[in-house]
Amino acid sequence: MLVKNGTGILTRVLTCPPTDLRYVAPINQISNQYANLPVDQAKVMAEYQALLAVYQAEGIRVEELTPGDNMSNSVFARDFGGCVKEGYILGRFRKQIRFSERKAYAQKMAALGMPKLFAVEKGYFEGGDFAFLNEATIAIGTLDRTDHQGFLEIKAGLADYGYQVFEVPAKSAYLHLDMCFNLVADHLAVAYLQGLPSSFKRLLQQLDIDVIPVSEAAIFKHGCNLQSLGAKRVISLAQNTQVNQALAEHGMQVIPVAITELLKAGGGPHCMTFPLHRI
């Protein structure tokens, strides 16, 4: 069994150091603000190591991909696919700057002995749009990167395994679903509700998932880009104090990380983490 849901106890992850991230590629609304500007290489490496230190302190094993050439955005490991308990789905990147990551991550997963269930081949799918709602229910965002064809391929590919898969369309400006919605505990999520379709909000109610609401502005401060560790623990950006306070008030143990420079490239802690094993 690999990943049975999105909120079980996380025991193993795959990440990639930002060794090739030297300039900000303008590939989403956040990174567009810093287009082609240099990043502080020492700072992004320190921020990456700070995230790894949290995982190590929480007893989570970290596997690392060594980035190859032309892989400046590979630090956002989440996006190459999605993982369920039977194996993983290999996604398909929409932006050329990320094309070389697909083969590199597939080779790394093979080296780790992780079974590939199938690959998205006709449409587009990135892992930031993949979200468990419970062990049998998965949401796939169709915003800027994943398209309807990619959703259909995932739905068909997972049908034989008994999963219900729901499409969640939202504004392309939000980039990925994990920027505007994130499940942090079995029945608790953080989301910008006004940006989500009514059908999805009804589904959350049917599944008894309570939502901590955030503003649209919080999306672009990575307020929803949280990483659940299970057992009511969650990694969040230290500067998102309102979200962190609300999480604490809902009984969550918030583990803050100081990440600012990496955010300029368009992703946060959730984007940087590909779960390999949850129990």
C-alpha positions in Angstrom: 0.0 0.0 0.0 1.3 3.4 -1.0 -1.0 6.4 -0.3 -4.4 5.5 0.9 -5.7 9.0 1.4 -4.6 12.6 1.8 -4.5 12.9 5.6 -3.2 9.6 6.9 0.2 9.6 8.7 2.8 10.5 6.2 5.9 8.3 6.4 7.8 8.8 3.1 8.0 11.6 0.6 9.8 12.4 -2.6 11.4 15.9 -3.1 13.9 17.6 -5.3 16.4 20.3 -4.4 16.2 23.6 -6.2 19.8 23.5 -7.4 18.9 24.6 -10.9 16.4 27.3 -9.9 18.4 30.5 -10.6 15.8 32.7 -12.4 12.0 32.9 -12.0 10.2 31.5 -15.0 7.0 33.4 -15.7 4.7 30.4 -15.8 1.8 31.5 -13.4 0.3 34.6 -11.9 2.6 34.5 -8.9 5.9 33.9 -10.8 4.9 36.5 -13.4 5.5 39.2 -10.7 9.2 38.2 -10.6 9.6 37.2 -14.3 13.2 36.4 -15.3 14.6 37.9 -12.1 17.4 36.0 -10.3 16.6 34.1 -7.1 18.8 34.0 -4.1 20.2 30.6 -4.6 21.6 30.2 -1.1 18.2 31.2 0.3 16.1 28.8 -1.7 18.4 26.0 -0.8 18.2 26.9 2.9 14.4 27.1 2.6 14.3 23.6 1.0 16.5 22.2 3.7 14.2 23.8 6.3 11.3 21.8 4.9 13.4 18.6 4.9 14.3 19.3 8.5 10.6 19.3 9.4 10.1 15.9 7.7 13.1 14.4 9.4 12.0 15.8 12.8 8.6 14.2 12.3 10.1 10.8 11.4 9.3 11.1 7.7 11.7 9.4 5.3 12.8 11.7 2.4 13.8 10.5 -1.0 15.4 13.0 -3.3 15.5 13.3 -7.1 18.7 14.8 -8.4 17.6 17.4 -11.0 19.0 17.1 -14.5 19.5 19.8 -17.1 16.6 22.1 -17.9 14.7 21.2 -14.7 14.6 24.5 -12.9 11.1 24.0 -11.6 11.6 20.3 -10.5 11.6 21.5 -6.9 7.8 21.3 -7.2 7.8 17.6 -7.0 4.1 17.3 -6.5 3.3 18.0 -10.1 4.6 15.0 -11.9 1.7 12.8 -10.9 -0.6 11.5 -8.2 -0.3 8.5 -5.9 -3.0 6.1 -4.6 -2.6 2.9 -2.6 -2.2 0.7 -5.7 0.5 2.8 -7.4 1.0 6.1 -9.0 -0.3 8.0 -12.0 2.3 9.6 -14.3 1.0 13.0 -15.3 1.7 15.1 -18.4 3.0 18.7 -18.1 1.5 21.5 -20.1 4.5 23.9 -20.0 7.6 23.1 -22.0 9.9 24.3 -19.2 8.8 21.2 -17.3 8.8 18.6 -20.0 12.1 17.0 -19.0 10.9 16.3 -15.5 8.4 13.7 -16.6 11.0 11.1 -17.7 13.3 12.0 -14.7 10.5 11.4 -12.1 9.3 8.3 -13.9 12.8 6.9 -13.7 13.1 7.8 -10.0 9.9 6.1 -9.2 11.0 3.0 -11.0 14.3 3.1 -9.0 12.3 3.3 -5.8 10.2 0.3 -6.8 6.9 2.3 -7.1 4.4 0.7 -9.5 3.0 2.9 -12.2 -0.7 2.3 -12.8 -1.0 4.4 -16.0 0.1 7.6 -17.6 -1.9 10.5 -18.9 -1.1 10.6 -22.6 -3.6 12.7 -24.5 -4.7 15.4 -22.0 -2.7 17.2 -19.4 -2.5 16.4 -15.7 -0.3 17.9 -12.9 -0.3 16.6 -9.4 -1.2 20.0 -7.8 -4.7 19.3 -9.1 -5.0 15.9 -7.4 -6.7 15.8 -4.0 -8.1 12.9 -1.9 -11.4 13.7 -0.2 -11.5 10.3 1.5 -10.0 6.9 0.7 -12.5 6.3 -2.1 -13.1 9.8 -3.4 -10.7 12.0 -5.4 -11.0 15.5 -6.8 -9.2 16.6 -9.9 -8.9 20.3 -10.5 -9.1 21.7 -14.0 -7.7 25.2 -13.8 -4.6 26.3 -15.7 -2.6 23.0 -16.2 -4.9 19.9 -16.0 -7.5 19.8 -18.7 -10.8 18.0 -19.1 -9.2 15.3 -21.2 -6.6 14.7 -18.5 -9.4 14.4 -15.9 -11.2 11.8 -18.1 -8.1 9.7 -18.5 -7.6 9.7 -14.7 -11.3 8.9 -14.1 -11.1 6.0 -16.5 -7.8 4.7 -15.3 -8.9 4.6 -11.6 -12.4 3.2 -12.3 -11.3 -0.4 -12.0 -9.9 0.3 -8.5 -13.2 1.6 -7.2 -12.4 5.3 -6.9 -15.0 8.0 -7.5 -13.3 10.9 -9.3 -14.8 14.3 -9.5 -13.8 17.3 -11.7 -13.4 20.6 -10.0 -13.1 23.5 -12.5 -11.9 26.9 -11.3 -10.2 30.1 -12.5 -6.9 29.5 -14.4 -5.4 32.3 -12.3 -5.4 30.0 -9.3 -3.1 27.6 -11.3 -3.7 24.3 -9.3 -6.4 23.0 -7.0 -4.0 22.9 -4.1 -3.7 26.7 -4.3 -7.4 27.2 -3.5 -8.4 24.0 -1.7 -6.5 21.6 0.6 -7.7 18.8 2.9 -5.7 19.0 6.2 -7.5 16.4 8.3 -10.2 13.7 7.6 -13.0 16.2 7.9 -11.3 19.6 7.7 -10.1 21.6 4.7 -8.9 25.1 4.0 -10.4 26.7 0.9 -11.4 29.8 -1.0 -15.0 28.8 -1.2 -16.2 31.5 -3.6 -13.8 30.3 -6.2 -15.1 26.7 -6.2 -18.1 25.3 -8.1 -21.4 24.7 -6.2 -21.3 21.0 -7.1 -18.0 20.6 -5.3 -19.2 22.5 -2.3 -22.2 20.2 -2.1 -19.9 17.2 -2.3 -17.8 18.5 0.6 -21.0 18.8 2.6 -22.1 15.3 1.7 -18.7 14.0 2.9 -19.0 16.0 6.2 -15.9 18.1 5.4 -15.8 21.4 7.3 -14.0 24.3 5.6 -11.8 27.0 7.0 -12.5 29.8 4.6 -9.8 32.1 3.2 -9.9 35.1 0.9 -9.0 35.1 -2.7 -5.9 37.1 -1.8 -4.7 34.2 0.4 -4.4 32.0 -2.7 -1.5 34.1 -3.9 0.2 34.0 -0.5 0.0 30.2 -0.6 -2.5 30.2 2.3 -4.0 26.9 1.1 -0.8 25.3 0.0 -0.5 23.3 3.2 1.0 19.8 3.7 -0.9 17.4 5.9 1.3 15.1 7.9 -1.5 13.2 9.5 -2.5 12.9 13.2 -3.8 16.5 13.0 -0.3 17.9 12.0 0.1 20.3 9.1 3.0 22.2 7.6 2.1 25.9 6.8 4.0 29.0 5.9 5.0 30.9 9.1 3.8 34.2 7.6 0.2 33.1 7.1 -0.7 33.9 10.6 -4.5 34.1 10.1 -4.7 30.7 8.5 -2.4 29.2 11.1 -4.5 30.6 14.0 -7.7 29.2 12.4 -6.0 25.8 12.0 -5.0 25.8 15.6 -8.5 26.8 16.7 -9.7 23.7 14.9 -7.3 21.4 16.9 -4.5 21.2 14.3 -0.9 21.2 15.3 0.7 23.8 12.9 4.3 23.3 12.0 5.5 26.7 10.5 8.2 26.9 7.9 9.9 30.1 6.8 9.7 30.0 3.1 9.6 33.2 1.0 12.2 33.1 -1.8 10.9 29.8 -3.2 7.4 31.2 -3.3 8.5 33.6 -6.1 8.7 30.6 -8.4 5.0 29.9 -7.8 4.8 27.0 -5.3 4.8 26.3 -1.5 5.2 23.3 0.8 2.5 21.2 -0.7 3.9 21.8 -4.2 7.3 20.7 -3.1 6.2 17.3 -1.7 5.2 14.1 -3.5 3.8 11.7 -0.9 5.0 8.1 -1.3 3.5 6.4 1.7 0.7 7.2 4.2 -0.7 4.8 6.8 
